[in-house]
Amino acid sequence: MNPAFVLLDNIPWFAWIAIVAIVFGSLSGVFAAWFKHRERMAMIQQGMNPDSPEHAKAGLPEL
């Protein structure tokens, strides 16, 4: 049998919960950063200053 399957088969069920939470938490952070970057680039393309105080209040809440 493949050693990777043996290793994965020996991980207890409660460890999978932590592994899945870490993976999806990381993916969520990457997606949030990507979305924030796209929103910032769209504002720049439209001629807005995303760093101005009036634009800092509008938009998505911080995660």
N, C-alpha and C positions, 0 to 999 in steps of 0.2 A: 504494500500500500504506500501511497505517496506520503512522505514525511509531513508535508503541509497539512494534509487531511488528518493525520494522526494528531498533530498539534491542535488543530481547530476542534477536533472531536473531544479533546481532553479539557477544553475550557468549560468551566461550570456555567450554568444558565444565568446566574446573577452577574457574572462578569460580562456577558453579552449585552446586558442592559447598559452598563457603563461604557462599553466600546461603542455601541450605537449612539448613545448620548453625546459622546465626544466627537464622533464623526459628523453627526448631523448638526451639532453646535458649531463646529468648524465650518461646515458648508454654509450654514446660515450667516455666519460672520463674513465669509467671502462674498456671498451674494449681496449682503447689505452694503459692503464696501463698493462692489461693482455697480450697484444701482445708484448709490450716492455719487460715484464718479460720473456715470452717464448723465445724471441730472445736472451736475456741475458743468459738464461739457455742453449740454444743451443750452444752459443759461449763457455761457460764454459765446456760443454761436449766434444767439439772438441779441447779443450786444449788452447783456446785463452783467453787472458786477456781483458775482456770488458772495463776495466777502463784505459787501456793504451791510450796515446794521439793519436796514429795512428788509433785506432778503434773509438775514439770519433768523428772524422771527418766523417767517413763512417757510413752508416745506415740511419734511418729515420729522417727527420727533426723534431724538437720539435714542439709540438702542442701549 
